[in-house]
């Protein structure tokens, strides 16, 4: 992809391991499109803050981090600030209205639009249908879940990786906003998860940590009676994987 002046991208990932996987997928897409990832925020042309919005303390941490990163527009190279994640799903319009420092927002169903959010000028050159900043906004409950074909840049130590086996939640607890932020429960196909495990093993990963909002419910939405047990049996056959944890 031919880029504009945007070259280096910095990431701040807040919250749970599931959010970290989303960040890894977004970083993978950006790297695949030729952007350089940097861990030095002062060098970044664009900073992406992947937020948590689960409890009040997490929301406050997200807001504080957004404002902290926004200061780099004045003190460093930052030209653009993108906010992603659960806080966007709960307070999308509030963020846009009350934080003018934010240039674009991405909800949990819009991860695949990260390139357009980071570099709209380059995206417009590549896609004649691209209109304007935030034109990708998804309506309704989130439905996205990545698969083994999604590029990832692992942010964990080399020996282990998180693998998201499902997304969302079907419980409607009065005290919890997870269904609003993550959508209905949806399991990945076992074949997709096992294929990803093979890919991770080829990268030197020895330990898989299986994650979702409710891992014990895995496969029920696919009509599987023993979905999690069968998945674990399949993963146990992957050469190179020596340890599997379920969270």
C-alpha positions in Angstrom: 0.0 0.0 0.0 1.2 3.5 -0.8 1.2 5.5 2.4 0.9 9.1 3.2 3.3 10.8 5.7 2.1 8.3 8.3 4.9 5.7 8.9 5.3 4.8 12.6 2.4 3.6 14.8 2.4 3.3 18.5 0.0 1.2 20.6 -1.3 1.4 24.1 -3.4 -1.7 25.0 -5.5 -1.5 28.2 -7.6 -4.0 30.0 -7.9 -7.7 29.6 -6.0 -10.3 27.5 -9.0 -10.3 25.1 -8.3 -6.7 24.4 -4.6 -7.5 23.9 -5.5 -10.0 21.2 -7.5 -7.3 19.5 -4.5 -5.0 19.6 -2.3 -7.8 18.2 -4.6 -8.2 15.3 -4.7 -4.5 14.6 -0.9 -4.3 14.8 -0.8 -7.3 12.4 -2.9 -5.6 9.8 -0.9 -2.4 10.0 2.4 -4.3 9.6 0.9 -6.2 6.7 0.2 -2.9 5.0 3.7 -1.7 5.4 3.5 0.5 8.6 6.3 0.4 11.2 5.3 -0.4 14.8 7.2 1.4 17.5 7.2 1.0 21.3 8.6 4.5 21.7 5.5 6.7 21.8 7.5 9.9 21.2 8.5 8.5 17.8 5.0 7.5 16.7 3.2 9.4 13.9 -0.1 7.9 15.1 -1.0 6.5 18.5 -3.8 3.9 19.0 -5.2 3.5 22.5 -7.2 0.3 22.8 -9.5 1.0 25.8 -11.3 -0.9 28.5 -14.8 0.2 29.6 -15.8 -2.5 32.0 -15.6 -0.8 35.4 -15.3 2.8 36.5 -11.6 2.5 37.4 -10.9 1.1 33.9 -12.9 3.8 32.2 -11.0 6.5 34.1 -7.7 4.8 33.2 -8.7 4.8 29.6 -9.7 8.5 29.6 -6.5 9.5 31.4 -4.4 7.5 28.9 -6.2 9.1 26.0 -5.4 12.6 27.4 -1.8 11.6 28.1 -1.3 10.4 24.6 -3.0 13.5 23.2 -0.3 15.6 24.8 2.2 14.0 22.4 0.6 16.0 19.6 2.3 19.1 21.1 5.4 17.6 22.5 6.4 14.8 20.1 5.7 13.5 16.5 2.0 12.4 17.0 -0.2 13.6 14.2 -3.2 11.5 14.8 -4.9 9.8 17.8 -7.1 6.8 17.4 -9.2 5.3 20.2 -10.4 1.7 19.9 -12.1 -0.9 22.1 -14.8 -1.3 24.7 -15.0 2.3 25.8 -15.9 3.2 22.2 -18.7 0.7 22.2 -20.2 2.3 25.3 -19.5 6.0 24.8 -18.7 6.4 21.1 -20.5 9.8 20.6 -19.4 11.1 24.0 -15.8 10.5 23.1 -16.1 12.3 19.7 -18.0 15.2 21.3 -16.0 15.7 24.5 -12.5 14.8 23.4 -11.6 16.9 20.3 -8.1 15.5 20.6 -9.4 12.2 19.3 -9.2 11.9 15.5 -11.0 8.6 15.0 -12.7 5.8 17.0 -13.1 2.1 16.3 -15.5 -0.2 18.1 -14.8 -3.8 18.8 -16.5 -4.8 15.5 -14.4 -2.4 13.5 -11.0 -3.8 14.1 -10.5 -4.6 10.4 -10.8 -0.9 9.6 -7.7 0.1 11.6 -5.7 1.0 8.5 -8.4 3.5 7.4 -8.6 4.9 10.9 -4.8 5.3 11.2 -4.2 6.7 7.7 -7.4 7.9 6.0 -5.5 9.6 3.2 -3.8 6.4 2.1 -7.1 4.4 2.6 -8.9 6.9 0.3 -6.3 6.3 -2.4 -6.8 2.6 -2.2 -10.5 2.5 -1.9 -12.8 4.8 -4.0 -15.7 3.9 -1.7 -13.9 5.4 1.3 -15.6 8.6 2.3 -14.5 10.4 5.5 -13.1 9.8 9.0 -15.4 7.5 11.0 -17.5 6.6 7.9 -16.9 2.9 8.8 -19.0 3.0 12.0 -20.8 -0.2 12.6 -24.4 -0.1 14.0 -25.9 -2.6 16.4 -24.2 -5.1 18.6 -20.6 -6.2 17.7 -20.3 -9.3 15.6 -16.6 -9.5 14.6 -14.3 -12.3 15.7 -10.9 -12.9 14.2 -9.8 -16.2 12.7 -6.5 -17.9 11.8 -6.1 -15.8 8.7 -5.9 -12.6 10.6 -2.3 -11.3 10.9 -1.1 -10.9 14.4 1.9 -9.3 16.0 2.3 -11.0 19.4 2.8 -8.7 22.3 3.4 -11.5 24.8 6.7 -13.1 25.7 7.8 -15.5 22.9 7.0 -18.7 24.8 3.2 -18.1 25.2 0.3 -16.6 23.4 -3.4 -15.9 24.0 -5.9 -17.5 21.7 -9.4 -16.2 21.7 -11.8 -19.1 21.3 -15.0 -17.2 21.5 -16.3 -13.6 21.8 -19.2 -12.0 23.5 -21.7 -13.1 26.1 -25.4 -14.1 26.1 -26.0 -13.5 29.8 -28.0 -10.3 30.6 -26.7 -9.5 34.1 -27.9 -6.1 35.2 -24.5 -5.2 36.6 -22.5 -6.0 33.4 -22.1 -4.3 30.0 -20.1 -7.0 28.3 -22.9 -8.0 25.9 -23.2 -4.3 24.9 -19.5 -4.0 24.3 -18.7 -7.4 22.8 -22.0 -8.7 21.4 -23.7 -12.0 21.6 -21.6 -15.2 22.4 -20.1 -16.6 19.3 -17.5 -19.5 19.2 -14.8 -19.8 16.6 -14.7 -23.1 14.7 -12.4 -25.6 16.3 -10.5 -26.0 13.0 -9.7 -22.3 12.9 -8.4 -22.4 16.5 -6.3 -25.5 15.8 -4.9 -24.0 12.6 -3.9 -20.9 14.6 -2.2 -23.1 17.2 -0.1 -24.7 14.5 0.9 -21.2 13.3 1.8 -20.1 16.8 3.8 -23.3 17.4 5.8 -22.6 14.2 6.7 -19.2 15.8 8.1 -20.9 18.9 5.1 -20.6 21.1 5.0 -23.4 23.7 2.0 -22.4 25.8 -1.5 -21.5 24.7 -3.8 -19.5 27.0 -7.4 -19.9 25.8 -9.6 -16.9 26.5 -13.1 -15.7 26.1 -15.8 -14.1 28.2 -17.1 -17.6 29.1 -14.8 -20.4 28.0 -17.0 -23.2 29.5 -19.7 -22.2 27.1 -17.5 -22.8 24.1 -19.2 -24.6 21.2 -22.8 -24.5 22.6 -23.8 -21.9 20.0 -22.4 -24.3 17.3 -24.5 -27.2 18.6 -21.6 -29.0 20.2 -22.2 -30.9 23.4 -18.6 -31.3 24.4 -17.0 -28.4 22.5 -14.4 -27.4 24.9 -13.3 -30.9 25.7 -13.0 -31.8 22.0 -11.1 -28.6 21.3 -8.6 -29.4 24.0 -8.1 -32.9 22.6 -7.4 -31.4 19.2 -5.0 -28.8 20.6 -3.1 -31.4 22.5 -2.1 -33.0 19.2 -0.4 -29.9 18.0 3.4 -30.5 17.8 5.3 -27.9 19.8 2.6 -27.0 22.2 3.5 -28.2 25.6 1.0 -26.4 27.9 -2.6 -25.3 27.5 -4.4 -23.1 30.0 -8.1 -22.2 29.9 -9.2 -18.8 31.3 
